[in-house]
Amino acid sequence: MPRLTETLGEVIRGGSYILGPQVSSFEREFAAYLGTEHCVGVANGTDAITIALRALGVEPGDEVVCPSFTFYATVEATVNAGATPVYCDIDPETFCVTAETVRAAITPRTKAVVPVHLFGNVAPVPELRELGLPVLEDSAQAAGATLHGKRAGALGHAATFSFFPSKNLPCLGDGGAIVTDDADVARRARRLRFHGSEDKTTFLELGYNSRLDELQAAALRILLPELDGWNAARRAAAAAYERAGLGDHVSLPVPVEGAEPAHHLYVVRHDRADELGTALAARGIGARGYYRVPAHRQPATARFAPVALELPGTEQAARTHLALPMGTALSDDAVSEVVEACASGST
Ligand SMILES: Cc1ncc(COP(=O)(O)O)c(C=O)c1O
C-alpha cells in the first residue's frame, strides 16, 4: 500500500514516536467508529485487559468472571490485574458466554465480568449488564462486529481491542486499545498506561509502560476505513460456505441472536475435529483447533479452577471446534474446495 509507506515515512521524519498526534487522532477516530466517548491506545490487547480491569476498580483479591474457552491472554491479563479469574462456561454453539453461565459463576466477591467476543461473534452484553456488574468486553477478535446494530466494544462499561497483525483491524506489530463512555475509567487507563502518572513528574500509582506508538497509530488510521469492507468480504465468504452446502458436513458457526459477526475466524464444529483437520491438511487446506486445552486446564492457570468445576460447553467446544480458511479474499473456488474436502473427510 503506497499510502501506508508514504505516511509511515512522514511519521519517521516527523520525529515524534510515542504519544503524539497520530495516537490522539486514532483514539478519536476509533472511538467515533465504535460510538464510544473515549479511546486509550495501549501496547497490546493483553495489557489493554489488565489496565481496563484496574481502571474499572478491580483490586487484588477481587474475582472476575471470564470464560475458559478463549485465547489464554484473557485469563492471564485478569491475573496480572491482581484478580482471581472465576471460569464460567460458554454456549458451545456460539462459543460465547451467556447470562446463565456468567450468573452461575458470580459470588459476593465478583467485581467484573469479561465476556469474550470469540472468533468475531458477539457475546450477549446487554443481558450480562442486567446482572449488575461492570462488563469489560474482550473485543480482540471482533473489531467491526455488531449486536442489534451497535458495535462490539460499545456495549459494555469498557472494552479492549488487539491490533495484532492477524486481527480484523491490524497494525504492523503489537497494538491495543481500551474504549469506554466513562470519563473516569478513561482517565485512569491513560494514567496506568504511563507508569501511573498524569504529568510525567508525579507517580500516583504503580502502572505500566504500555503505549500505542505513533507508527502503529498512523498505520491504524489508514487501515480503519478499510475495516467495514474487509468484514463484508469475510461475511460474504461465510455466506458462500453456507450456499456451497458446508452445513451438510459440519456444524456451522451460530451467531448470537442479533449479532452480525466479524468472522475473525470461521470456526465449525465436528465430532472428530482433529481427524477432519488432518484430512484437510492432506489436501493442502489449513484448518486447526485453536483452544483444544482451555485456560482452566493450562499449567499456568489451572490453579484457579476448583476441583469440582464442570464446564461441559467449554469441554465440548474445545474438543469439536475447527477453524476453516477465512479471510478478506477467499475465492469461490477455494470455498468449493474446502466444502468438498469436508464432505469426503467428515464421513
Ligand atoms: C480473545 C483475545 N484476547 C486477548 C488477546 C490479546 O491480544 P494481544 O495479542 O494484542 O496481546 C487476543 C489476541 O491475541 C485475543 O484473541
The ligand as a MOL file (V3000), in Angstrom:
LIG
                    3D

  0  0  0     0  0            999 V3000
M  V30 BEGIN CTAB
M  V30 COUNTS 16 16 0 0 0
M  V30 BEGIN ATOM
M  V30 1 C -9.6030 -13.0310 22.7550 0
M  V30 2 C -8.2670 -12.3570 22.8710 0
M  V30 3 N -7.9630 -11.6650 23.9820 0
M  V30 4 C -6.7840 -11.0450 24.1060 0
M  V30 5 C -5.8290 -11.0830 23.1280 0
M  V30 6 C -4.5160 -10.4490 23.3790 0
M  V30 7 O -4.1370 -9.5020 22.4270 0
M  V30 8 P -2.5940 -9.2180 22.1520 0
M  V30 9 O -2.0340 -10.3800 21.4050 0
M  V30 10 O -2.6170 -7.9620 21.3310 0
M  V30 11 O -1.9360 -9.0110 23.4540 0
M  V30 12 C -6.1080 -11.7740 21.9560 0
M  V30 13 C -5.1750 -11.7920 20.8220 0
M  V30 14 O -4.2500 -12.3590 20.5880 0
M  V30 15 C -7.3320 -12.4680 21.8210 0
M  V30 16 O -7.6300 -13.1810 20.7290 0
M  V30 END ATOM
M  V30 BEGIN BOND
M  V30 1 1 1 2
M  V30 2 1 2 3
M  V30 3 2 2 15
M  V30 4 2 3 4
M  V30 5 1 4 5
M  V30 6 1 5 6
M  V30 7 2 5 12
M  V30 8 1 6 7
M  V30 9 1 7 8
M  V30 10 2 8 9
M  V30 11 1 8 10
M  V30 12 1 8 11
M  V30 13 1 12 13
M  V30 14 1 12 15
M  V30 15 2 13 14
M  V30 16 1 15 16
M  V30 END BOND
M  V30 END CTAB
M  END
